[in-house]
Amino acid sequence: MKATITTTAHYVPEKVLTNIEIAKLVDTSDEWIRSRTGIAQRHIVAENEATSDMCTEVAKQLLEKRDLSPNDIDIIIVGTVTPDHFTPSTAAIIQDNIGAANAWGFDLSAACSGFIFGLETGAKFIESGTYQHIMVIGADTMTSILDFTDRETCVLFGDGAGGVILEPSQSGGGILDSILHTDGSGGTSLWVPAGGSRHPATIDTINEHSHYIKQDGKRVFKFAVKGMADVTQQILKNNNLTGEKIKLFIPHQANKRIIDATAKRCGISNDKVLINIEWYGNTTAGTIPIGLSEAVEKGELIDGDFLLLASFGAGFTWGSILIKWESHL
Ligand SMILES: CC(C)(COP(=O)(O)OP(=O)(O)OC[C@H]1O[C@@H](n2cnc3c(N)ncnc32)[C@H](O)[C@@H]1OP(=O)(O)O)[C@@H](O)C(=O)NCCC(=O)NCCS
């Protein structure tokens, strides 16, 4: 039995922060950000808005679109590195907010690969035959860990959430294959040094800004291109496919130059590559499900289309998932 995506939804906060506004906070420019990253603006949460609020919006949309009762949901999996709290989990907060009385759930930490890792996890639960409806949501409030005095990170990220409902496939399509990787030796190339159990938050960690995200941009860039391209080429090869056979490629949206280089190496033409980084920036676990939800809304996928997802993120974590699309409208 295979798992298939029956429903998609996304939510981004109303408030927009443009490059021009960021250039008033740090020494940067609209031109530099656009040319080096492809980003023009990002959405940011309102005061008192957190990751579970965005996820709850997504979860409500998913239920409505699929005409399901909250009681039908078996599991809620949330990929996030910016949960509302260390505990309870974001999944538990969503479960309560939507009244999913029969669901259990958990958060999964894989940074920008959070949605891909969650999708693989959810698919295995469906394939076990035990569960019928699983919500997989990828969401991050990156502004909660951004240092708006560090121009090398604060220009890159935004806030947003997207998700899907996974169900057993009726016709043998759905999630066909996946390849996932973790290489912890890249840990400190993209990380939040303090605030966890190694260096709990103190006045010093706050003064040093070490509870904010830090990165070695050049190293991450190189690993991202190699990681996403290698894994995408491998999954195509394993399934006797070429880039030409793919209808839509949705790569993680970290930098337009990373996306372009990855697609080129994989032989996937530009018209098949979803790019929306211009409007949202890097929403970490949110980028792929937001892109997928937008593509479905625009009617870009029909029955039998090959959809390829690829991610790269902190950890390092990376992976690719191949889907034979089944329309459930
Ligand atoms: C961060 C990133 C955009 C920098 O682009 P780049 O072309 O590699 O730029 P460089 O690091 O070579 O920096 C070039 C110059 O721009 C400067 N610079 C960095 N950020 C800047 C900004 N926001 N505005 C203006 N100048 C900036 C640097 O200080 C450097 O100046 P110098 O030459 O005087 O030292 C790029 O490395 C990147 O996207 N890396 C991956 C990051 C990422 O995606 N992280 C999340 C992964 S999931």
The ligand as an SDF file (V2000), in Angstrom:
LIG
                    3D

 48 50  0  0  0  0  0  0  0  0999 V2000
   24.5350   34.1270    2.4340 C   0  0  0  0  0  0  0  0  0  0  0  0
   24.7690   34.2310    0.9280 C   0  0  0  0  0  0  0  0  0  0  0  0
   23.5550   34.8330    0.2520 C   0  0  0  0  0  0  0  0  0  0  0  0
   25.9680   35.1290    0.6860 C   0  0  0  0  0  0  0  0  0  0  0  0
   26.1600   35.2510   -0.7100 O   0  0  0  0  0  0  0  0  0  0  0  0
   27.6280   35.1920   -1.3220 P   0  0  0  0  0  0  0  0  0  0  0  0
   27.5370   35.4540   -2.7560 O   0  0  0  0  0  0  0  0  0  0  0  0
   28.2030   33.8690   -0.8960 O   0  0  0  0  0  0  0  0  0  0  0  0
   28.3170   36.3760   -0.6240 O   0  0  0  0  0  0  0  0  0  0  0  0
   29.6870   36.3190    0.1780 P   0  0  0  0  0  0  0  0  0  0  0  0
   29.5180   35.4460    1.3840 O   0  0  0  0  0  0  0  0  0  0  0  0
   30.7560   35.9810   -0.8160 O   0  0  0  0  0  0  0  0  0  0  0  0
   29.8010   37.7780    0.6470 O   0  0  0  0  0  0  0  0  0  0  0  0
   30.1580   38.7700   -0.2630 C   0  0  0  0  0  0  0  0  0  0  0  0
   30.1730   40.0650    0.4580 C   0  0  0  0  0  0  0  0  0  0  0  0
   28.8230   40.4570    0.7280 O   0  0  0  0  0  0  0  0  0  0  0  0
   28.7210   40.8320    2.0800 C   0  0  0  0  0  0  0  0  0  0  0  0
   27.3490   40.5740    2.5320 N   0  0  0  0  0  0  0  0  0  0  0  0
   26.8850   39.5020    3.1900 C   0  0  0  0  0  0  0  0  0  0  0  0
   25.5800   39.6650    3.4360 N   0  0  0  0  0  0  0  0  0  0  0  0
   25.2370   40.8580    2.9150 C   0  0  0  0  0  0  0  0  0  0  0  0
   24.0340   41.5820    2.8400 C   0  0  0  0  0  0  0  0  0  0  0  0
   22.8880   41.1130    3.3630 N   0  0  0  0  0  0  0  0  0  0  0  0
   24.0390   42.7600    2.1970 N   0  0  0  0  0  0  0  0  0  0  0  0
   25.1730   43.2620    1.6520 C   0  0  0  0  0  0  0  0  0  0  0  0
   26.3330   42.6280    1.7000 N   0  0  0  0  0  0  0  0  0  0  0  0
   26.3700   41.4370    2.3300 C   0  0  0  0  0  0  0  0  0  0  0  0
   29.7420   40.0090    2.8020 C   0  0  0  0  0  0  0  0  0  0  0  0
   30.0900   40.6290    4.0300 O   0  0  0  0  0  0  0  0  0  0  0  0
   30.8970   40.0270    1.8110 C   0  0  0  0  0  0  0  0  0  0  0  0
   31.5720   41.2300    1.9520 O   0  0  0  0  0  0  0  0  0  0  0  0
   33.1790   41.2530    1.7900 P   0  0  0  0  0  0  0  0  0  0  0  0
   33.4410   40.7600    0.3940 O   0  0  0  0  0  0  0  0  0  0  0  0
   33.5010   42.6940    1.9950 O   0  0  0  0  0  0  0  0  0  0  0  0
   33.7030   40.3380    2.8420 O   0  0  0  0  0  0  0  0  0  0  0  0
   25.0600   32.8320    0.3150 C   0  0  0  0  0  0  0  0  0  0  0  0
   26.3180   32.3670    0.7530 O   0  0  0  0  0  0  0  0  0  0  0  0
   24.0290   31.8200    0.6570 C   0  0  0  0  0  0  0  0  0  0  0  0
   22.8930   31.9020    0.2420 O   0  0  0  0  0  0  0  0  0  0  0  0
   24.4000   30.7630    1.4210 N   0  0  0  0  0  0  0  0  0  0  0  0
   23.4680   29.7630    1.8260 C   0  0  0  0  0  0  0  0  0  0  0  0
   22.6750   30.2660    3.0060 C   0  0  0  0  0  0  0  0  0  0  0  0
   21.4000   29.4910    3.1900 C   0  0  0  0  0  0  0  0  0  0  0  0
   20.6810   29.2630    2.2740 O   0  0  0  0  0  0  0  0  0  0  0  0
   21.1170   29.0960    4.4320 N   0  0  0  0  0  0  0  0  0  0  0  0
   19.9510   28.3190    4.7270 C   0  0  0  0  0  0  0  0  0  0  0  0
   20.1170   26.9620    4.1260 C   0  0  0  0  0  0  0  0  0  0  0  0
   18.7440   25.9750    4.3440 S   0  0  0  0  0  0  0  0  0  0  0  0
  1  2  1  0
  2  3  1  0
  2  4  1  0
  2 36  1  0
  4  5  1  0
  5  6  1  0
  6  7  2  0
  6  8  1  0
  6  9  1  0
  9 10  1  0
 10 11  2  0
 10 12  1  0
 10 13  1  0
 13 14  1  0
 14 15  1  0
 15 16  1  0
 15 30  1  0
 16 17  1  0
 17 18  1  0
 17 28  1  0
 18 19  1  0
 18 27  1  0
 19 20  2  0
 20 21  1  0
 21 22  1  0
 21 27  2  0
 22 23  1  0
 22 24  2  0
 24 25  1  0
 25 26  2  0
 26 27  1  0
 28 29  1  0
 28 30  1  0
 30 31  1  0
 31 32  1  0
 32 33  2  0
 32 34  1  0
 32 35  1  0
 36 37  1  0
 36 38  1  0
 38 39  2  0
 38 40  1  0
 40 41  1  0
 41 42  1  0
 42 43  1  0
 43 44  2  0
 43 45  1  0
 45 46  1  0
 46 47  1  0
 47 48  1  0
M  END
$$$$
